[in-house]
Amino acid sequence: MLVVMGLYAFSNQRSNRKNIAKINVEFVGDQNLYLTEGTVNKLLIQKYGRLENVPKEKLVLNTVEKVIAANEMVKSAQVYLTIDGELTSKIVQRKPIGRIEGNSKFYLDDEGKRMPFSSNYSARVPIITGNVTGESLKDVYEILEFINKDDFLRKNIIGIHVKAEDNYQLKFRLNRFVVNLGGIDNLEEKFSNFKAFYAKANKDKTLENFAIVSLEFNNQVVCTKI
């Protein structure tokens, strides 16, 4: 028994003394890389210098995680060491759901927070224009959340225009008409009515006849022809 314990202590001591052999960066989930492996490695070099051949016991993993998570493109980071001395960083990136093109330009992420543009990748998300303020930004986020839960809306809506608070317009990918949404009240009913209108007009081949489709009125779709 003493021999076994001695061997374990010796093995554990050797493991603790082992140096970092390799740096590995993995991106979890969305493969649109707003942040690259090279950028992550640069962050670590700026903080710690070259990590290869650094003794494992000298590195505080929680601190490394905080360094990576501080980047504006990162949602969360998990850092661990393998028995072979590989330092692995598993990174979840933030996910943009809208692109704000107002006085300030930025992404709105899936938590409703501002996210800077990336020089590595441009997200294909609805473009938000008009009078974007703090309150209207909250409304836009709620509209985007609703859109992203619906396959038809997510594939077809390419823009939201803020005319004023409680006055929003939607732009569709293949159609010339503008959809006047009004405020964010009764979104489920408004979009349900719109999809019923769209299905019928598409079947009748009359979609190109309309300039404005309004969802502002209770339980009805009001259209203005070209």
Residue pairs with C-beta under 8 A, 6 or more apart in sequence:
15 56
15 83
16 56
16 57
17 55
17 56
17 57
18 55
18 56
18 85
19 52
19 53
19 54
19 55
19 56
19 85
20 51
20 52
20 53
20 54
20 55
20 56
20 59
20 81
20 85
20 86
20 87
21 52
21 53
21 84
21 85
21 86
22 52
22 85
22 86
22 87
23 41
23 44
23 51
23 52
23 86
23 87
23 89
24 86
24 87
24 88
24 89
25 37
25 40
25 41
25 88
25 89
25 91
26 88
26 89
26 90
26 91
27 33
27 35
27 91
27 92
27 93
28 90
28 91
28 92
29 92
29 93
30 93
30 95
32 93
32 121
32 123
33 93
33 120
33 121
34 73
34 93
34 94
34 96
34 118
34 120
34 121
34 123
35 71
35 73
35 74
35 91
35 93
35 118
35 120
36 120
39 71
39 120
40 68
40 71
40 89
40 91
43 67
43 68
43 71
44 51
44 64
44 67
44 68
45 51
47 67
48 54
48 59
48 64
51 59
51 87
56 81
56 85
59 81
59 87
61 79
61 80
61 81
64 79
64 87
64 89
65 77
65 78
65 79
65 89
68 74
68 77
68 79
68 89
68 91
69 76
69 77
72 94
72 115
72 116
73 93
73 94
73 115
73 116
73 118
74 91
74 92
74 93
74 94
75 92
75 93
75 94
75 95
76 91
76 92
77 89
77 90
77 91
77 92
78 89
78 90
79 87
79 88
79 89
79 90
80 87
80 88
81 87
81 88
82 88
94 109
94 110
94 111
94 113
94 115
95 109
95 110
96 107
96 108
96 109
96 110
96 115
96 123
96 125
97 107
97 108
97 109
97 110
97 125
97 126
97 141
97 144
97 145
97 148
98 107
98 108
98 125
98 126
98 127
98 128
98 140
98 141
98 144
98 160
99 105
99 106
99 107
99 108
99 123
99 125
99 126
99 127
99 128
100 106
100 107
100 108
100 128
100 132
100 137
101 127
101 128
101 129
102 128
102 129
102 130
102 131
102 132
103 132
104 132
105 117
106 114
106 115
106 116
106 117
107 114
107 115
107 116
107 117
107 123
107 125
108 114
108 115
108 128
108 137
108 140
108 141
108 144
109 115
110 148
112 138
112 141
126 144
126 147
126 157
126 158
126 159
126 160
127 158
127 159
127 160
128 140
128 159
128 160
128 161
128 162
129 159
129 160
129 161
129 162
130 161
130 162
130 163
131 162
131 163
131 164
131 165
132 140
132 162
133 162
133 165
135 165
136 162
136 164
136 165
136 168
139 165
139 166
139 168
139 183
139 184
140 160
140 162
140 168
142 184
142 187
143 160
143 168
143 181
143 184
143 187
144 160
146 153
146 187
146 188
146 191
147 153
147 154
147 157
148 154
150 191
152 195
153 191
155 173
156 172
156 173
156 174
157 170
157 171
157 172
157 173
158 171
158 172
158 173
159 170
159 171
160 168
160 169
160 170
160 171
161 168
161 169
161 170
161 171
161 178
162 168
163 169
166 182
166 183
166 184
167 182
167 183
168 181
168 182
168 183
168 184
169 178
169 179
169 180
169 181
170 178
170 179
170 181
171 178
171 179
172 179
175 207
175 208
176 208
176 211
176 226
177 207
177 210
177 211
177 212
177 213
177 223
178 211
178 212
178 213
179 194
179 212
179 213
179 214
179 215
180 212
180 213
180 214
180 215
180 216
181 190
181 215
181 216
182 190
182 214
182 215
182 216
189 219
190 215
191 215
193 215
193 219
193 220
193 221
194 213
194 215
194 221
196 221
197 213
197 221
197 223
198 207
201 207
201 210
208 226
209 225
209 226
210 223
210 224
210 225
210 226
211 224
211 225
211 226
212 223
212 224
213 221
213 222
213 223
213 224
214 221
214 222
214 223
214 224
215 221
216 222
